[in-house]
């Protein structure tokens, strides 16, 4: 039963991340226009982050190098906090939207930490089980 929860949890977490990446790639101008003053590199950075979200979301959903991918998600979200959210909070522009985005990204970061912890715990459990079968 817990395997099903793990499977569906990864799918529900990874697919929306991938869809976010697709939106960034298909319609980058909408993203740049909403935070133009806060994004260095403007359009190029939106394409790069869109590609990263697409790849990271697919990798989580497919359980491909989950620990490394979750660290990448955490790193990307930390970069968003430093590059976009903190400067946006200091200017006071669109404060409601900025707070919403900040909280959402912190929640996504928490989910990545949670998946990282569960994957680590599962690895330890598998290692103990293998050790017991050998001896």
Secondary structure, 3 states (H helix, E strand, C coil): CHHHHHHHHHHHHHHHHHHHHHHHHHCHHHHHHHCHHHCCCHHHHHHHHHHHHHHHHHHHHCCCCHHHHHHHHHHHHHHHHHHHHHHHHHHCCCHHHHHHHHHHHHHHHHHHHHHHHHHHHHHHHHHHHHHHHHC
